[in-house]
Amino acid sequence: MTIRFEVLSTDGAARRGRLQTPHGIVETPVFMPVGTQATVKGLTPDQLEEAGARIILGNTYHLALRPGDELIAEMGGLHRFMHWNGPILTDSGGFQIYSLAPTRQITDHAAVFRSHIDGTLLELTPERAVAIQENLGADIAMCLDECPPFQAPPDVLREAVRRSLHWAERCRAAHRRPDQALFAIVQGGPDLTLRSHCAAALAAMDFPGYALGGFSVGETPEQMVAVLGPAVALLPTHKPRYLMGVGRPQDLLAAVMRGVDMFDCVLPTRNGRNASAFTNSGSLRLRNACHKRDEAPLESDCPCYTCRNFSRAYLHHLFLAKEMLGPTLLSLHNVAFYCRLMADMRKAITEGRLADFAEVRLARWGGSL
């Protein structure tokens, strides 16, 4: 086995687990900062590690375009190329196929689309998606899938499930790298019958881990929560469960309570670049004038570098002056906040008090269990 996963304790449907990978141990539930193009925007690997990040995400589509997966392989693989010594998971490019809808065509053979960089016509087959990820050398690779909008018509959802299963078979057959685990992705939108069919077919292929795709693609938080519990219950209990592209702190809480182990999302760094900080008392907008003379840190009990050293007034100044340090410091705090939130949830699960923990946090943030 290239990875080993064990559930250490449970609290209702929530699981406290441990994922062993070739590049280290990951305690779950875990949040993965998104390093789409071999960098978590604005942050160094040392800063990420200090913030509590233990596993990060890279992207097949973007890295294949620039600088190229063959070049990264020549440079010793993605870990060495970006100087990140911990585990890496790479997304297969399925979401990019969805997001590039105006310029792409999908057949059973491949997805064909135009590069967002120079308009070059590109073809991404399941076999090519696997080969790229093997060149990158990620600890966990993802099968290529078709990701339709959440509210797509039934025939579109059925076709996406059929094609995703066909592509999963081809990915599994093409995968050769012995030090890399290949995860499958369950699609089906809000249709639990389709999701059940997809999950059962993928489970029969015996992948080492399973992801829930088709969330954060147009649904409301309420719609996501309504489908999530039954969808998670369809996945094998002894394998890691990964919810792709989610999300807000309240979404992570709701998903962990339903049995999800792994998450990724661009929100911590995207919001940080846009002067928005996550805190246990809700979000802060650092461009607001109320922070101009505020000597307090973002959070008094946050141990991150930003909160140990800088005031809200200073951060407010950086954003108004358009200094690049502002987005870096806020992104660093937000990543640390997400990692701390996951650590707090792991502790609450172990102690059997996750429901109480979630109730207190959600009362501050808004959201539903």
NUBA-143254 format. One record per residue (C-alpha): chain; residue in one letter; x, y, z. Coordinates in Angstrom, 3 decimals. Layout:
<pts>
PT chaine residu        x        y        z
PT      A      A        X        Y        Z
...
</pts>
This chain:
<pts>
PT chaine residu        x        y        z
PT      A      M    0.000    0.000    0.000
PT      A      T    1.309    3.446   -0.934
PT      A      I   -0.821    4.935    1.822
PT      A      R   -2.312    3.537    5.000
PT      A      F   -5.413    4.946    6.678
PT      A      E   -6.798    4.084   10.092
PT      A      V   -9.733    5.474   12.031
PT      A      L   -8.549    6.175   15.575
PT      A      S  -11.842    7.294   17.128
PT      A      T  -15.355    8.335   16.178
PT      A      D  -17.994   10.734   17.475
PT      A      G  -21.276   10.037   15.738
PT      A      A  -20.423    9.913   12.023
PT      A      A  -17.275   12.026   12.528
PT      A      R  -13.922   10.248   12.340
PT      A      R  -10.528   11.018   13.839
PT      A      G   -7.985    9.301   11.650
PT      A      R   -4.392    8.986   10.555
PT      A      L   -3.191    8.862    6.951
PT      A      Q    0.331    7.567    6.334
PT      A      T    1.923    8.624    3.030
PT      A      P    5.390    8.306    1.492
PT      A      H    6.133   11.892    2.609
PT      A      G    4.775   11.755    6.125
PT      A      I    1.793   11.233    8.397
PT      A      V   -1.355   13.344    8.089
PT      A      E   -3.789   13.578   10.979
PT      A      T   -7.418   13.736    9.843
PT      A      P   -9.782   15.473    9.441
PT      A      V   -7.361   17.689    7.541
PT      A      F   -7.483   20.812    5.408
PT      A      M   -5.164   21.043    2.388
PT      A      P   -4.097   24.540    1.302
PT      A      V   -4.332   24.903   -2.465
PT      A      G   -1.033   25.313   -4.315
PT      A      T   -2.457   25.164   -7.831
PT      A      Q    0.698   26.177   -9.671
PT      A      A    3.329   24.694   -7.341
PT      A      T    2.851   27.486   -4.819
PT      A      V    0.301   28.371   -2.171
PT      A      K   -0.059   31.981   -3.265
PT      A      G    2.129   34.378   -1.311
PT      A      L    3.425   31.826    1.217
PT      A      T    6.714   29.960    1.529
PT      A      P    6.856   26.265    2.455
PT      A      D    8.326   27.196    5.848
PT      A      Q    5.433   29.575    6.510
PT      A      L    2.929   26.881    5.556
PT      A      E    4.527   24.359    7.877
PT      A      E    4.595   26.829   10.766
PT      A      A    0.927   27.602   10.130
PT      A      G    0.113   23.918   10.625
PT      A      A   -0.231   22.696    7.027
PT      A      R    0.847   19.093    6.572
PT      A      I   -0.427   18.300    3.072
PT      A      I   -1.040   20.612    0.117
PT      A      L   -2.760   20.376   -3.249
PT      A      G   -1.370   20.944   -6.742
PT      A      N   -3.168   20.858  -10.091
PT      A      T   -2.615   18.633  -13.088
PT      A      Y   -4.047   20.993  -15.705
PT      A      H   -2.141   24.110  -14.655
PT      A      L    1.202   22.406  -14.040
PT      A      A    1.018   20.490  -17.319
PT      A      L    0.594   23.798  -19.148
PT      A      R    3.202   25.697  -17.187
PT      A      P    6.026   24.847  -16.601
PT      A      G    5.171   21.355  -17.916
PT      A      D    5.053   18.046  -16.088
PT      A      E    8.071   16.703  -18.000
PT      A      L   10.166   19.630  -16.796
PT      A      I    9.025   19.089  -13.209
PT      A      A    9.973   15.409  -13.518
PT      A      E   13.426   16.456  -14.793
PT      A      M   13.771   18.722  -11.753
PT      A      G   13.188   15.803   -9.403
PT      A      G    9.411   15.949   -9.026
PT      A      L    6.998   18.424   -7.516
PT      A      H    8.210   18.027   -3.918
PT      A      R   11.751   18.992   -4.813
PT      A      F   10.706   21.586   -7.395
PT      A      M    8.666   23.615   -4.881
PT      A      H   10.728   22.630   -1.817
PT      A      W    7.773   21.092    0.025
PT      A      N    8.804   18.002    1.974
PT      A      G    5.331   16.950    3.126
PT      A      P    2.628   15.030    1.260
PT      A      I    1.057   16.431   -1.921
PT      A      L   -2.282   15.606   -3.533
PT      A      T   -2.840   16.556   -7.171
PT      A      D   -6.258   17.262   -8.655
PT      A      S   -6.693   15.585  -12.036
PT      A      G   -7.975   18.595  -13.981
PT      A      G  -11.640   17.565  -13.905
PT      A      F  -12.733   20.815  -12.282
PT      A      Q  -10.829   22.820  -14.885
PT      A      I  -12.744   20.954  -17.583
PT      A      Y  -15.938   22.159  -15.888
PT      A      S  -14.708   25.736  -15.418
PT      A      L  -13.500   25.990  -19.045
PT      A      A  -16.940   25.021  -20.365
PT      A      P  -17.122   27.682  -23.123
PT      A      T  -13.941   26.358  -24.751
PT      A      R  -14.148   22.603  -24.246
PT      A      Q  -15.648   19.521  -25.843
PT      A      I  -15.992   16.215  -24.015
PT      A      T  -16.196   12.738  -25.526
PT      A      D  -15.619    9.330  -23.994
PT      A      H  -12.089    9.486  -25.363
PT      A      A  -10.996   12.823  -23.882
PT      A      A  -11.718   16.412  -22.950
PT      A      V  -10.482   18.853  -25.594
PT      A      F  -10.162   22.543  -24.788
PT      A      R   -8.183   25.705  -25.388
PT      A      S   -5.367   26.720  -23.084
PT      A      H   -6.286   29.741  -20.984
PT      A      I   -2.693   30.932  -21.469
PT      A      D   -2.221   31.011  -25.237
PT      A      G   -5.283   29.356  -26.791
PT      A      T   -3.443   26.187  -27.790
PT      A      L   -5.740   23.225  -28.409
PT      A      L   -5.195   20.599  -25.705
PT      A      E   -6.434   17.047  -25.190
PT      A      L   -6.716   15.513  -21.727
PT      A      T   -7.418   11.782  -21.668
PT      A      P   -7.609    9.696  -18.489
PT      A      E   -4.266    8.154  -19.428
PT      A      R   -2.665   11.584  -19.918
PT      A      A   -4.071   12.819  -16.591
PT      A      V   -2.444    9.854  -14.846
PT      A      A    0.854   10.293  -16.706
PT      A      I    1.032   13.967  -15.721
PT      A      Q    0.444   13.141  -12.068
PT      A      E    3.031   10.375  -12.164
PT      A      N    5.537   12.889  -13.571
PT      A      L    4.636   15.317  -10.793
PT      A      G    5.188   12.602   -8.193
PT      A      A    2.297   13.453   -5.887
PT      A      D    1.626   11.114   -2.971
PT      A      I   -2.065   11.052   -3.941
PT      A      A   -3.327   11.394   -7.511
PT      A      M   -6.935   11.749   -8.625
PT      A      C   -8.830   10.012  -11.401
PT      A      L  -10.016   12.222  -14.233
PT      A      D  -13.749   12.810  -13.929
PT      A      E  -16.504   14.869  -15.509
PT      A      C  -17.848   17.430  -13.039
PT      A      P  -21.274   18.780  -14.057
PT      A      P  -23.003   21.710  -12.325
PT      A      F  -24.950   20.666   -9.227
PT      A      Q  -28.293   21.561  -10.804
PT      A      A  -27.559   20.016  -14.203
PT      A      P  -30.469   18.229  -15.930
PT      A      P  -30.859   14.513  -15.057
PT      A      D  -29.576   13.333  -18.433
PT      A      V  -26.412   15.428  -18.033
PT      A      L  -25.804   14.014  -14.542
PT      A      R  -26.329   10.444  -15.775
PT      A      E  -23.903   10.951  -18.642
PT      A      A  -21.297   12.492  -16.330
PT      A      V  -21.529    9.511  -13.971
PT      A      R  -21.282    7.027  -16.831
PT      A      R  -18.257    8.813  -18.313
PT      A      S  -16.568    9.293  -14.923
PT      A      L  -16.830    5.544  -14.263
PT      A      H  -15.425    4.771  -17.715
PT      A      W  -12.551    7.183  -17.122
PT      A      A  -11.905    5.753  -13.639
PT      A      E  -11.421    2.290  -15.157
PT      A      R   -8.952    3.714  -17.662
PT      A      C   -7.098    5.695  -14.992
PT      A      R   -6.786    2.591  -12.840
PT      A      A   -5.458    0.574  -15.776
PT      A      A   -2.960    3.300  -16.719
PT      A      H   -1.623    3.954  -13.229
PT      A      R    1.822    2.448  -12.710
PT      A      R    3.679    4.450  -10.077
PT      A      P    4.096    2.229   -6.968
PT      A      D    4.731    5.103   -4.546
PT      A      Q    1.529    6.977   -5.462
PT      A      A   -2.080    6.305   -4.435
PT      A      L   -4.878    6.901   -6.945
PT      A      F   -8.217    8.129   -5.545
PT      A      A  -11.543    7.865   -7.382
PT      A      I  -14.218   10.581   -7.530
PT      A      V  -17.939   10.006   -6.984
PT      A      Q  -20.255   12.179   -9.066
PT      A      G  -24.050   12.401   -9.295
PT      A      G  -24.996   15.907   -8.205
PT      A      P  -28.007   15.960   -5.859
PT      A      D  -29.297   12.618   -7.197
PT      A      L  -28.525   10.094   -4.461
PT      A      T  -29.549    7.168   -6.650
PT      A      L  -26.899    8.178   -9.165
PT      A      R  -24.363    8.768   -6.417
PT      A      S  -25.107    5.338   -4.950
PT      A      H  -24.588    3.697   -8.343
PT      A      C  -21.339    5.607   -8.888
PT      A      A  -19.989    4.894   -5.396
PT      A      A  -20.784    1.171   -5.618
PT      A      A  -19.102    0.825   -9.007
PT      A      L  -15.984    2.642   -7.814
PT      A      A  -15.851    0.697   -4.564
PT      A      A  -15.831   -2.508   -6.616
PT      A      M  -12.651   -1.225   -8.311
PT      A      D  -11.045   -1.010   -4.834
PT      A      F   -9.306    2.369   -4.954
PT      A      P   -7.275    3.357   -1.860
PT      A      G   -9.407    6.466   -1.295
PT      A      Y  -12.594    8.150   -2.495
PT      A      A  -13.602   11.739   -3.127
PT      A      L  -16.980   13.411   -3.404
PT      A      G  -17.014   15.605   -6.496
PT      A      G  -19.752   17.845   -7.782
PT      A      F  -19.952   20.130   -4.760
PT      A      S  -19.141   23.859   -4.759
PT      A      V  -20.382   23.977   -8.353
PT      A      G  -23.487   26.107   -8.011
PT      A      E  -25.453   24.721   -5.072
PT      A      T  -26.425   26.670   -1.963
PT      A      P  -24.908   25.691    1.416
PT      A      E  -28.304   24.293    2.430
PT      A      Q  -28.471   22.126   -0.690
PT      A      M  -24.954   20.846   -0.056
PT      A      V  -25.697   19.914    3.556
PT      A      A  -28.916   18.136    2.551
PT      A      V  -27.079   15.820    0.147
PT      A      L  -23.766   15.487    1.938
PT      A      G  -24.681   13.131    4.778
PT      A      P  -26.272   10.448    2.598
PT      A      A  -23.509   10.875   -0.014
PT      A      V  -20.722   10.334    2.538
PT      A      A  -22.497    7.256    3.893
PT      A      L  -22.153    5.645    0.454
PT      A      L  -18.347    5.627    0.677
PT      A      P  -16.278    2.761    2.141
PT      A      T  -15.756    3.233    5.866
PT      A      H  -12.156    1.981    5.915
PT      A      K  -10.851    4.359    3.231
PT      A      P  -10.177    8.128    3.425
PT      A      R  -13.058   10.341    2.278
PT      A      Y  -12.276   13.596    0.525
PT      A      L  -14.734   16.455   -0.160
PT      A      M  -13.319   18.439   -3.061
PT      A      G  -13.333   22.239   -3.209
PT      A      V  -15.143   22.895    0.116
PT      A      G  -15.156   25.416    1.664
PT      A      R  -16.196   27.857    4.385
PT      A      P  -15.416   27.032    8.032
PT      A      Q  -19.073   26.199    8.699
PT      A      D  -19.079   23.870    5.674
PT      A      L  -16.047   22.024    7.022
PT      A      L  -17.723   21.582   10.391
PT      A      A  -20.911   20.248    8.822
PT      A      A  -18.949   17.870    6.583
PT      A      V  -16.725   16.526    9.365
PT      A      M  -19.850   15.772   11.398
PT      A      R  -21.010   13.663    8.459
PT      A      G  -17.801   11.665    8.183
PT      A      V  -15.520   13.553    5.757
PT      A      D  -11.756   13.287    6.358
PT      A      M  -10.074   15.598    3.820
PT      A      F  -10.769   19.034    2.353
PT      A      D   -9.241   21.611    0.046
PT      A      C  -10.335   25.122   -0.873
PT      A      V   -8.847   28.393   -2.150
PT      A      L  -10.831   30.499    0.359
PT      A      P   -8.108   31.050    2.993
PT      A      T   -5.635   32.550    0.529
PT      A      R   -8.166   34.125   -1.837
PT      A      N   -9.887   35.909    1.034
PT      A      G   -6.521   36.850    2.480
PT      A      R   -5.522   38.538   -0.767
PT      A      N   -8.775   40.465   -0.607
PT      A      A   -8.356   41.800    2.945
PT      A      S  -10.730   39.342    4.617
PT      A      A   -9.647   37.412    7.707
PT      A      F  -11.296   34.366    9.281
PT      A      T  -11.594   34.373   13.086
PT      A      N  -13.464   32.378   15.712
PT      A      S  -15.810   35.339   16.087
PT      A      G  -16.549   35.727   12.389
PT      A      S  -14.832   37.406    9.454
PT      A      L  -13.006   40.752    9.526
PT      A      R  -12.719   43.202    6.619
PT      A      L   -9.353   44.858    7.091
PT      A      R  -10.025   47.685    4.671
PT      A      N  -12.819   48.971    6.937
PT      A      A  -12.058   52.267    8.682
PT      A      C  -12.858   50.808   12.127
PT      A      H   -9.436   49.094   12.066
PT      A      K   -7.410   52.246   11.403
PT      A      R   -6.350   52.736   15.053
PT      A      D   -6.973   49.220   16.354
PT      A      E   -3.878   47.918   18.155
PT      A      A   -5.336   44.430   18.676
PT      A      P   -4.196   41.430   16.619
PT      A      L   -6.664   39.641   14.366
PT      A      E   -7.230   37.153   17.220
PT      A      S   -5.767   37.458   20.696
PT      A      D   -5.366   33.687   21.140
PT      A      C   -4.048   32.897   17.656
PT      A      P   -0.405   31.712   17.710
PT      A      C    0.283   32.489   14.025
PT      A      Y    3.127   34.801   12.978
PT      A      T    0.701   37.518   11.883
PT      A      C   -1.173   37.651   15.172
PT      A      R    2.022   37.454   17.243
PT      A      N    3.550   40.460   15.563
PT      A      F    1.074   42.792   13.854
PT      A      S   -1.977   44.868   14.711
PT      A      R   -5.192   45.290   12.797
PT      A      A   -4.160   48.910   12.275
PT      A      Y   -0.962   47.831   10.522
PT      A      L   -2.794   45.326    8.322
PT      A      H   -5.388   47.995    7.486
PT      A      H   -2.557   50.305    6.435
PT      A      L   -0.914   47.663    4.235
PT      A      F   -4.097   47.060    2.254
PT      A      L   -4.840   50.754    1.801
PT      A      A   -1.240   51.320    0.700
PT      A      K   -1.513   48.281   -1.636
PT      A      E    1.601   46.731   -0.149
PT      A      M    2.120   43.064   -1.044
PT      A      L    2.881   42.165    2.573
PT      A      G   -0.792   42.639    3.489
PT      A      P   -2.095   39.730    1.408
PT      A      T    0.784   37.546    2.599
PT      A      L    0.153   38.202    6.294
PT      A      L   -3.594   37.727    5.994
PT      A      S   -3.226   34.567    3.900
PT      A      L   -0.828   33.201    6.502
PT      A      H   -3.308   33.848    9.304
PT      A      N   -6.201   32.340    7.337
PT      A      V   -4.284   29.137    6.585
PT      A      A   -3.297   28.911   10.253
PT      A      F   -6.931   29.486   11.242
PT      A      Y   -8.118   26.602    9.028
PT      A      C   -5.392   24.288   10.326
PT      A      R   -6.241   25.218   13.916
PT      A      L   -9.925   24.606   13.243
PT      A      M   -9.149   21.086   12.010
PT      A      A   -6.915   20.400   15.011
PT      A      D   -9.683   21.589   17.342
PT      A      M  -12.152   19.280   15.593
PT      A      R   -9.791   16.323   15.894
PT      A      K   -9.521   16.960   19.632
PT      A      A  -13.297   17.350   19.987
PT      A      I  -13.900   14.054   18.168
PT      A      T  -11.425   12.245   20.403
PT      A      E  -13.165   13.665   23.482
PT      A      G  -16.676   12.928   22.182
PT      A      R  -17.869   16.541   22.174
PT      A      L  -17.904   17.539   18.498
PT      A      A  -21.627   18.388   18.474
PT      A      D  -21.198   20.878   21.317
PT      A      F  -18.081   22.313   19.684
PT      A      A  -19.882   22.768   16.369
PT      A      E  -22.931   24.341   17.983
PT      A      V  -20.806   27.029   19.637
PT      A      R  -18.826   27.808   16.477
PT      A      L  -21.822   27.837   14.158
PT      A      A  -23.662   30.193   16.495
PT      A      R  -20.864   32.695   15.868
PT      A      W  -20.498   32.147   12.130
PT      A      G  -23.949   31.161   10.956
PT      A      G  -24.603   27.893    9.163
PT      A      S  -26.356   24.618    9.827
PT      A      L  -25.391   21.219   11.216
</pts>
